[in-house]
Amino acid sequence: MTVRLPAELDAKLEEIAAAEHVSKHALLLQGAQLIAARRDRGAQIAEAVDFVRAHDAELLERLADA
């Protein structure tokens, strides 16, 4: 895969990679992994909220009326 970056972003990634003592490739992999993990975590949270709403619907309704 080839990734074309704007010069300013490329320079910033070079700076960060140097500070972290990793390659730009490794830095981009870390970023992609963070995005994927965040997306997975968001889906898990949404599923948990849906479960609570369904499982505790009566309780939530009573609390709303209190």
HTML snippet that shows the backbone in 3Dmol.js (N, CA, C, O; Angstrom):
<script src="https://3Dmol.org/build/3Dmol-min.js"></script>
<div id="view" style="width:600px;height:400px;position:relative"></div>
<script>
const pdb = `
ATOM      1  N   MET A   1       0.846  -1.164   0.000  1.00  0.00           N
ATOM      2  CA  MET A   1       0.000   0.000   0.000  1.00  0.00           C
ATOM      3  C   MET A   1       0.899   1.237   0.000  1.00  0.00           C
ATOM      4  O   MET A   1       1.916   1.289   0.693  1.00  0.00           O
ATOM      5  N   THR A   2       0.509   2.196  -0.770  1.00  0.00           N
ATOM      6  CA  THR A   2       1.210   3.474  -0.806  1.00  0.00           C
ATOM      7  C   THR A   2       0.303   4.528  -0.200  1.00  0.00           C
ATOM      8  O   THR A   2      -0.879   4.618  -0.533  1.00  0.00           O
ATOM      9  N   VAL A   3       0.865   5.314   0.684  1.00  0.00           N
ATOM     10  CA  VAL A   3       0.100   6.393   1.311  1.00  0.00           C
ATOM     11  C   VAL A   3       0.766   7.706   0.939  1.00  0.00           C
ATOM     12  O   VAL A   3       1.950   7.915   1.203  1.00  0.00           O
ATOM     13  N   ARG A   4       0.001   8.575   0.332  1.00  0.00           N
ATOM     14  CA  ARG A   4       0.515   9.901  -0.018  1.00  0.00           C
ATOM     15  C   ARG A   4       0.004  10.890   1.013  1.00  0.00           C
ATOM     16  O   ARG A   4      -1.202  11.033   1.219  1.00  0.00           O
ATOM     17  N   LEU A   5       0.930  11.559   1.649  1.00  0.00           N
ATOM     18  CA  LEU A   5       0.583  12.500   2.708  1.00  0.00           C
ATOM     19  C   LEU A   5       0.936  13.915   2.287  1.00  0.00           C
ATOM     20  O   LEU A   5       1.910  14.122   1.563  1.00  0.00           O
ATOM     21  N   PRO A   6       0.158  14.884   2.729  1.00  0.00           N
ATOM     22  CA  PRO A   6       0.558  16.272   2.516  1.00  0.00           C
ATOM     23  C   PRO A   6       1.911  16.502   3.213  1.00  0.00           C
ATOM     24  O   PRO A   6       2.195  15.895   4.245  1.00  0.00           O
ATOM     25  N   ALA A   7       2.719  17.363   2.649  1.00  0.00           N
ATOM     26  CA  ALA A   7       4.072  17.598   3.160  1.00  0.00           C
ATOM     27  C   ALA A   7       4.072  17.969   4.640  1.00  0.00           C
ATOM     28  O   ALA A   7       4.922  17.504   5.399  1.00  0.00           O
ATOM     29  N   GLU A   8       3.129  18.796   5.047  1.00  0.00           N
ATOM     30  CA  GLU A   8       3.076  19.241   6.443  1.00  0.00           C
ATOM     31  C   GLU A   8       2.797  18.068   7.390  1.00  0.00           C
ATOM     32  O   GLU A   8       3.418  17.959   8.446  1.00  0.00           O
ATOM     33  N   LEU A   9       1.870  17.202   7.011  1.00  0.00           N
ATOM     34  CA  LEU A   9       1.560  16.034   7.835  1.00  0.00           C
ATOM     35  C   LEU A   9       2.733  15.065   7.843  1.00  0.00           C
ATOM     36  O   LEU A   9       3.057  14.494   8.884  1.00  0.00           O
ATOM     37  N   ASP A  10       3.370  14.874   6.700  1.00  0.00           N
ATOM     38  CA  ASP A  10       4.531  13.996   6.616  1.00  0.00           C
ATOM     39  C   ASP A  10       5.636  14.480   7.548  1.00  0.00           C
ATOM     40  O   ASP A  10       6.258  13.679   8.246  1.00  0.00           O
ATOM     41  N   ALA A  11       5.878  15.782   7.559  1.00  0.00           N
ATOM     42  CA  ALA A  11       6.909  16.347   8.434  1.00  0.00           C
ATOM     43  C   ALA A  11       6.544  16.140   9.902  1.00  0.00           C
ATOM     44  O   ALA A  11       7.404  15.816  10.720  1.00  0.00           O
ATOM     45  N   LYS A  12       5.281  16.324  10.227  1.00  0.00           N
ATOM     46  CA  LYS A  12       4.836  16.135  11.612  1.00  0.00           C
ATOM     47  C   LYS A  12       5.011  14.680  12.034  1.00  0.00           C
ATOM     48  O   LYS A  12       5.446  14.404  13.152  1.00  0.00           O
ATOM     49  N   LEU A  13       4.674  13.749  11.144  1.00  0.00           N
ATOM     50  CA  LEU A  13       4.855  12.333  11.454  1.00  0.00           C
ATOM     51  C   LEU A  13       6.331  11.981  11.623  1.00  0.00           C
ATOM     52  O   LEU A  13       6.683  11.180  12.489  1.00  0.00           O
ATOM     53  N   GLU A  14       7.191  12.574  10.801  1.00  0.00           N
ATOM     54  CA  GLU A  14       8.645  12.378  10.946  1.00  0.00           C
ATOM     55  C   GLU A  14       9.096  12.824  12.331  1.00  0.00           C
ATOM     56  O   GLU A  14       9.865  12.135  12.999  1.00  0.00           O
ATOM     57  N   GLU A  15       8.607  13.984  12.749  1.00  0.00           N
ATOM     58  CA  GLU A  15       8.967  14.551  14.051  1.00  0.00           C
ATOM     59  C   GLU A  15       8.505  13.630  15.192  1.00  0.00           C
ATOM     60  O   GLU A  15       9.265  13.349  16.119  1.00  0.00           O
ATOM     61  N   ILE A  16       7.274  13.176  15.111  1.00  0.00           N
ATOM     62  CA  ILE A  16       6.731  12.300  16.153  1.00  0.00           C
ATOM     63  C   ILE A  16       7.467  10.961  16.166  1.00  0.00           C
ATOM     64  O   ILE A  16       7.821  10.454  17.231  1.00  0.00           O
ATOM     65  N   ALA A  17       7.693  10.397  14.997  1.00  0.00           N
ATOM     66  CA  ALA A  17       8.393   9.113  14.902  1.00  0.00           C
ATOM     67  C   ALA A  17       9.795   9.215  15.498  1.00  0.00           C
ATOM     68  O   ALA A  17      10.237   8.313  16.210  1.00  0.00           O
ATOM     69  N   ALA A  18      10.487  10.302  15.211  1.00  0.00           N
ATOM     70  CA  ALA A  18      11.830  10.491  15.762  1.00  0.00           C
ATOM     71  C   ALA A  18      11.775  10.598  17.286  1.00  0.00           C
ATOM     72  O   ALA A  18      12.604  10.014  17.984  1.00  0.00           O
ATOM     73  N   ALA A  19      10.804  11.341  17.793  1.00  0.00           N
ATOM     74  CA  ALA A  19      10.669  11.506  19.242  1.00  0.00           C
ATOM     75  C   ALA A  19      10.324  10.183  19.926  1.00  0.00           C
ATOM     76  O   ALA A  19      10.732   9.944  21.062  1.00  0.00           O
ATOM     77  N   GLU A  20       9.577   9.332  19.238  1.00  0.00           N
ATOM     78  CA  GLU A  20       9.160   8.039  19.792  1.00  0.00           C
ATOM     79  C   GLU A  20      10.164   6.924  19.482  1.00  0.00           C
ATOM     80  O   GLU A  20      10.011   5.798  19.956  1.00  0.00           O
ATOM     81  N   HIS A  21      11.183   7.239  18.691  1.00  0.00           N
ATOM     82  CA  HIS A  21      12.209   6.266  18.284  1.00  0.00           C
ATOM     83  C   HIS A  21      11.595   5.077  17.545  1.00  0.00           C
ATOM     84  O   HIS A  21      11.940   3.922  17.793  1.00  0.00           O
ATOM     85  N   VAL A  22      10.675   5.395  16.629  1.00  0.00           N
ATOM     86  CA  VAL A  22      10.060   4.378  15.775  1.00  0.00           C
ATOM     87  C   VAL A  22      10.056   4.898  14.341  1.00  0.00           C
ATOM     88  O   VAL A  22      10.297   6.081  14.098  1.00  0.00           O
ATOM     89  N   SER A  23       9.784   4.011  13.405  1.00  0.00           N
ATOM     90  CA  SER A  23       9.671   4.436  12.008  1.00  0.00           C
ATOM     91  C   SER A  23       8.302   5.064  11.772  1.00  0.00           C
ATOM     92  O   SER A  23       7.382   4.888  12.571  1.00  0.00           O
ATOM     93  N   LYS A  24       8.176   5.794  10.674  1.00  0.00           N
ATOM     94  CA  LYS A  24       6.855   6.330  10.313  1.00  0.00           C
ATOM     95  C   LYS A  24       5.882   5.188  10.067  1.00  0.00           C
ATOM     96  O   LYS A  24       4.703   5.282  10.408  1.00  0.00           O
ATOM     97  N   HIS A  25       6.376   4.117   9.477  1.00  0.00           N
ATOM     98  CA  HIS A  25       5.530   2.947   9.236  1.00  0.00           C
ATOM     99  C   HIS A  25       4.948   2.431  10.556  1.00  0.00           C
ATOM    100  O   HIS A  25       3.743   2.199  10.659  1.00  0.00           O
ATOM    101  N   ALA A  26       5.802   2.254  11.554  1.00  0.00           N
ATOM    102  CA  ALA A  26       5.339   1.773  12.860  1.00  0.00           C
ATOM    103  C   ALA A  26       4.369   2.767  13.490  1.00  0.00           C
ATOM    104  O   ALA A  26       3.383   2.368  14.110  1.00  0.00           O
ATOM    105  N   LEU A  27       4.641   4.038  13.334  1.00  0.00           N
ATOM    106  CA  LEU A  27       3.762   5.073  13.875  1.00  0.00           C
ATOM    107  C   LEU A  27       2.382   5.018  13.221  1.00  0.00           C
ATOM    108  O   LEU A  27       1.365   5.116  13.907  1.00  0.00           O
ATOM    109  N   LEU A  28       2.347   4.862  11.902  1.00  0.00           N
ATOM    110  CA  LEU A  28       1.071   4.757  11.198  1.00  0.00           C
ATOM    111  C   LEU A  28       0.315   3.488  11.594  1.00  0.00           C
ATOM    112  O   LEU A  28      -0.912   3.503  11.692  1.00  0.00           O
ATOM    113  N   LEU A  29       1.039   2.392  11.821  1.00  0.00           N
ATOM    114  CA  LEU A  29       0.388   1.166  12.298  1.00  0.00           C
ATOM    115  C   LEU A  29      -0.243   1.384  13.668  1.00  0.00           C
ATOM    116  O   LEU A  29      -1.365   0.943  13.919  1.00  0.00           O
ATOM    117  N   GLN A  30       0.476   2.063  14.548  1.00  0.00           N
ATOM    118  CA  GLN A  30      -0.067   2.362  15.878  1.00  0.00           C
ATOM    119  C   GLN A  30      -1.338   3.198  15.764  1.00  0.00           C
ATOM    120  O   GLN A  30      -2.322   2.942  16.457  1.00  0.00           O
ATOM    121  N   GLY A  31      -1.308   4.184  14.898  1.00  0.00           N
ATOM    122  CA  GLY A  31      -2.481   5.032  14.701  1.00  0.00           C
ATOM    123  C   GLY A  31      -3.665   4.249  14.171  1.00  0.00           C
ATOM    124  O   GLY A  31      -4.792   4.434  14.631  1.00  0.00           O
ATOM    125  N   ALA A  32      -3.419   3.377  13.208  1.00  0.00           N
ATOM    126  CA  ALA A  32      -4.496   2.559  12.645  1.00  0.00           C
ATOM    127  C   ALA A  32      -5.065   1.619  13.702  1.00  0.00           C
ATOM    128  O   ALA A  32      -6.276   1.409  13.764  1.00  0.00           O
ATOM    129  N   GLN A  33      -4.190   1.053  14.535  1.00  0.00           N
ATOM    130  CA  GLN A  33      -4.656   0.164  15.599  1.00  0.00           C
ATOM    131  C   GLN A  33      -5.501   0.925  16.619  1.00  0.00           C
ATOM    132  O   GLN A  33      -6.507   0.405  17.099  1.00  0.00           O
ATOM    133  N   LEU A  34      -5.102   2.138  16.947  1.00  0.00           N
ATOM    134  CA  LEU A  34      -5.883   2.953  17.882  1.00  0.00           C
ATOM    135  C   LEU A  34      -7.269   3.264  17.328  1.00  0.00           C
ATOM    136  O   LEU A  34      -8.263   3.194  18.050  1.00  0.00           O
ATOM    137  N   ILE A  35      -7.329   3.603  16.054  1.00  0.00           N
ATOM    138  CA  ILE A  35      -8.620   3.903  15.426  1.00  0.00           C
ATOM    139  C   ILE A  35      -9.511   2.665  15.433  1.00  0.00           C
ATOM    140  O   ILE A  35     -10.695   2.755  15.758  1.00  0.00           O
ATOM    141  N   ALA A  36      -8.951   1.513  15.077  1.00  0.00           N
ATOM    142  CA  ALA A  36      -9.732   0.274  15.056  1.00  0.00           C
ATOM    143  C   ALA A  36     -10.215  -0.083  16.460  1.00  0.00           C
ATOM    144  O   ALA A  36     -11.365  -0.488  16.634  1.00  0.00           O
ATOM    145  N   ALA A  37      -9.348   0.062  17.459  1.00  0.00           N
ATOM    146  CA  ALA A  37      -9.731  -0.250  18.837  1.00  0.00           C
ATOM    147  C   ALA A  37     -10.811   0.698  19.333  1.00  0.00           C
ATOM    148  O   ALA A  37     -11.746   0.275  20.013  1.00  0.00           O
ATOM    149  N   ARG A  38     -10.688   1.978  18.997  1.00  0.00           N
ATOM    150  CA  ARG A  38     -11.693   2.959  19.412  1.00  0.00           C
ATOM    151  C   ARG A  38     -13.047   2.632  18.793  1.00  0.00           C
ATOM    152  O   ARG A  38     -14.083   2.735  19.448  1.00  0.00           O
ATOM    153  N   ARG A  39     -13.023   2.241  17.531  1.00  0.00           N
ATOM    154  CA  ARG A  39     -14.274   1.890  16.844  1.00  0.00           C
ATOM    155  C   ARG A  39     -14.908   0.649  17.475  1.00  0.00           C
ATOM    156  O   ARG A  39     -16.118   0.603  17.696  1.00  0.00           O
ATOM    157  N   ASP A  40     -14.071  -0.362  17.763  1.00  0.00           N
ATOM    158  CA  ASP A  40     -14.569  -1.573  18.419  1.00  0.00           C
ATOM    159  C   ASP A  40     -15.136  -1.244  19.796  1.00  0.00           C
ATOM    160  O   ASP A  40     -16.184  -1.761  20.181  1.00  0.00           O
ATOM    161  N   ARG A  41     -14.445  -0.388  20.530  1.00  0.00           N
ATOM    162  CA  ARG A  41     -14.895  -0.014  21.875  1.00  0.00           C
ATOM    163  C   ARG A  41     -16.220   0.733  21.795  1.00  0.00           C
ATOM    164  O   ARG A  41     -17.104   0.513  22.623  1.00  0.00           O
ATOM    165  N   GLY A  42     -16.367   1.602  20.820  1.00  0.00           N
ATOM    166  CA  GLY A  42     -17.622   2.329  20.642  1.00  0.00           C
ATOM    167  C   GLY A  42     -18.779   1.384  20.378  1.00  0.00           C
ATOM    168  O   GLY A  42     -19.877   1.585  20.896  1.00  0.00           O
ATOM    169  N   ALA A  43     -18.541   0.357  19.576  1.00  0.00           N
ATOM    170  CA  ALA A  43     -19.583  -0.633  19.287  1.00  0.00           C
ATOM    171  C   ALA A  43     -19.935  -1.423  20.541  1.00  0.00           C
ATOM    172  O   ALA A  43     -21.106  -1.722  20.774  1.00  0.00           O
ATOM    173  N   GLN A  44     -18.934  -1.766  21.351  1.00  0.00           N
ATOM    174  CA  GLN A  44     -19.190  -2.486  22.597  1.00  0.00           C
ATOM    175  C   GLN A  44     -20.029  -1.645  23.550  1.00  0.00           C
ATOM    176  O   GLN A  44     -20.944  -2.157  24.195  1.00  0.00           O
ATOM    177  N   ILE A  45     -19.721  -0.367  23.639  1.00  0.00           N
ATOM    178  CA  ILE A  45     -20.473   0.528  24.519  1.00  0.00           C
ATOM    179  C   ILE A  45     -21.911   0.656  24.035  1.00  0.00           C
ATOM    180  O   ILE A  45     -22.842   0.618  24.839  1.00  0.00           O
ATOM    181  N   ALA A  46     -22.098   0.807  22.734  1.00  0.00           N
ATOM    182  CA  ALA A  46     -23.451   0.914  22.180  1.00  0.00           C
ATOM    183  C   ALA A  46     -24.258  -0.350  22.470  1.00  0.00           C
ATOM    184  O   ALA A  46     -25.437  -0.264  22.813  1.00  0.00           O
ATOM    185  N   GLU A  47     -23.635  -1.519  22.337  1.00  0.00           N
ATOM    186  CA  GLU A  47     -24.319  -2.776  22.647  1.00  0.00           C
ATOM    187  C   GLU A  47     -24.685  -2.848  24.124  1.00  0.00           C
ATOM    188  O   GLU A  47     -25.775  -3.303  24.472  1.00  0.00           O
ATOM    189  N   ALA A  48     -23.784  -2.403  24.992  1.00  0.00           N
ATOM    190  CA  ALA A  48     -24.053  -2.424  26.429  1.00  0.00           C
ATOM    191  C   ALA A  48     -25.206  -1.493  26.781  1.00  0.00           C
ATOM    192  O   ALA A  48     -26.066  -1.849  27.588  1.00  0.00           O
ATOM    193  N   VAL A  49     -25.232  -0.313  26.188  1.00  0.00           N
ATOM    194  CA  VAL A  49     -26.316   0.637  26.439  1.00  0.00           C
ATOM    195  C   VAL A  49     -27.644   0.052  25.963  1.00  0.00           C
ATOM    196  O   VAL A  49     -28.651   0.158  26.663  1.00  0.00           O
ATOM    197  N   ASP A  50     -27.654  -0.556  24.795  1.00  0.00           N
ATOM    198  CA  ASP A  50     -28.874  -1.189  24.284  1.00  0.00           C
ATOM    199  C   ASP A  50     -29.355  -2.289  25.228  1.00  0.00           C
ATOM    200  O   ASP A  50     -30.553  -2.418  25.480  1.00  0.00           O
ATOM    201  N   PHE A  51     -28.414  -3.083  25.748  1.00  0.00           N
ATOM    202  CA  PHE A  51     -28.774  -4.148  26.680  1.00  0.00           C
ATOM    203  C   PHE A  51     -29.405  -3.569  27.940  1.00  0.00           C
ATOM    204  O   PHE A  51     -30.449  -4.044  28.387  1.00  0.00           O
ATOM    205  N   VAL A  52     -28.779  -2.550  28.514  1.00  0.00           N
ATOM    206  CA  VAL A  52     -29.306  -1.940  29.739  1.00  0.00           C
ATOM    207  C   VAL A  52     -30.685  -1.354  29.490  1.00  0.00           C
ATOM    208  O   VAL A  52     -31.590  -1.524  30.308  1.00  0.00           O
ATOM    209  N   ARG A  53     -30.851  -0.669  28.375  1.00  0.00           N
ATOM    210  CA  ARG A  53     -32.163  -0.087  28.056  1.00  0.00           C
ATOM    211  C   ARG A  53     -33.238  -1.161  27.942  1.00  0.00           C
ATOM    212  O   ARG A  53     -34.358  -0.971  28.417  1.00  0.00           O
ATOM    213  N   ALA A  54     -32.910  -2.279  27.322  1.00  0.00           N
ATOM    214  CA  ALA A  54     -33.884  -3.357  27.157  1.00  0.00           C
ATOM    215  C   ALA A  54     -34.106  -4.107  28.472  1.00  0.00           C
ATOM    216  O   ALA A  54     -35.242  -4.394  28.849  1.00  0.00           O
ATOM    217  N   HIS A  55     -33.017  -4.415  29.159  1.00  0.00           N
ATOM    218  CA  HIS A  55     -33.083  -5.212  30.376  1.00  0.00           C
ATOM    219  C   HIS A  55     -33.724  -4.444  31.529  1.00  0.00           C
ATOM    220  O   HIS A  55     -34.472  -5.025  32.316  1.00  0.00           O
ATOM    221  N   ASP A  56     -33.445  -3.166  31.636  1.00  0.00           N
ATOM    222  CA  ASP A  56     -33.913  -2.352  32.757  1.00  0.00           C
ATOM    223  C   ASP A  56     -34.919  -1.294  32.331  1.00  0.00           C
ATOM    224  O   ASP A  56     -35.020  -0.243  32.963  1.00  0.00           O
ATOM    225  N   ALA A  57     -35.660  -1.562  31.271  1.00  0.00           N
ATOM    226  CA  ALA A  57     -36.605  -0.571  30.739  1.00  0.00           C
ATOM    227  C   ALA A  57     -37.621  -0.145  31.787  1.00  0.00           C
ATOM    228  O   ALA A  57     -37.911   1.044  31.925  1.00  0.00           O
ATOM    229  N   GLU A  58     -38.164  -1.108  32.527  1.00  0.00           N
ATOM    230  CA  GLU A  58     -39.173  -0.777  33.537  1.00  0.00           C
ATOM    231  C   GLU A  58     -38.574   0.101  34.635  1.00  0.00           C
ATOM    232  O   GLU A  58     -39.185   1.088  35.045  1.00  0.00           O
ATOM    233  N   LEU A  59     -37.406  -0.249  35.100  1.00  0.00           N
ATOM    234  CA  LEU A  59     -36.735   0.544  36.131  1.00  0.00           C
ATOM    235  C   LEU A  59     -36.435   1.947  35.630  1.00  0.00           C
ATOM    236  O   LEU A  59     -36.663   2.923  36.345  1.00  0.00           O
ATOM    237  N   LEU A  60     -35.930   2.057  34.421  1.00  0.00           N
ATOM    238  CA  LEU A  60     -35.624   3.369  33.856  1.00  0.00           C
ATOM    239  C   LEU A  60     -36.881   4.220  33.723  1.00  0.00           C
ATOM    240  O   LEU A  60     -36.837   5.433  33.926  1.00  0.00           O
ATOM    241  N   GLU A  61     -37.996   3.590  33.385  1.00  0.00           N
ATOM    242  CA  GLU A  61     -39.261   4.320  33.268  1.00  0.00           C
ATOM    243  C   GLU A  61     -39.714   4.827  34.637  1.00  0.00           C
ATOM    244  O   GLU A  61     -40.165   5.965  34.763  1.00  0.00           O
ATOM    245  N   ARG A  62     -39.592   3.980  35.662  1.00  0.00           N
ATOM    246  CA  ARG A  62     -39.968   4.412  37.016  1.00  0.00           C
ATOM    247  C   ARG A  62     -39.081   5.550  37.490  1.00  0.00           C
ATOM    248  O   ARG A  62     -39.567   6.492  38.114  1.00  0.00           O
ATOM    249  N   LEU A  63     -37.797   5.478  37.205  1.00  0.00           N
ATOM    250  CA  LEU A  63     -36.882   6.554  37.594  1.00  0.00           C
ATOM    251  C   LEU A  63     -37.228   7.851  36.876  1.00  0.00           C
ATOM    252  O   LEU A  63     -37.141   8.930  37.462  1.00  0.00           O
ATOM    253  N   ALA A  64     -37.615   7.750  35.624  1.00  0.00           N
ATOM    254  CA  ALA A  64     -37.980   8.944  34.858  1.00  0.00           C
ATOM    255  C   ALA A  64     -39.238   9.589  35.424  1.00  0.00           C
ATOM    256  O   ALA A  64     -39.383  10.811  35.382  1.00  0.00           O
ATOM    257  N   ASP A  65     -40.154   8.770  35.956  1.00  0.00           N
ATOM    258  CA  ASP A  65     -41.405   9.286  36.510  1.00  0.00           C
ATOM    259  C   ASP A  65     -41.246   9.809  37.932  1.00  0.00           C
ATOM    260  O   ASP A  65     -42.124  10.516  38.428  1.00  0.00           O
ATOM    261  N   ALA A  66     -40.145   9.476  38.592  1.00  0.00           N
ATOM    262  CA  ALA A  66     -39.953   9.867  40.003  1.00  0.00           C
ATOM    263  C   ALA A  66     -39.635  11.337  40.159  1.00  0.00           C
ATOM    264  O   ALA A  66     -39.449  11.813  41.279  1.00  0.00           O
TER     265      ALA A  66
END
`;
const viewer = $3Dmol.createViewer("view");
viewer.addModel(pdb, "pdb");
viewer.setStyle({}, {cartoon: {color: "spectrum"}});
viewer.zoomTo();
viewer.render();
</script>
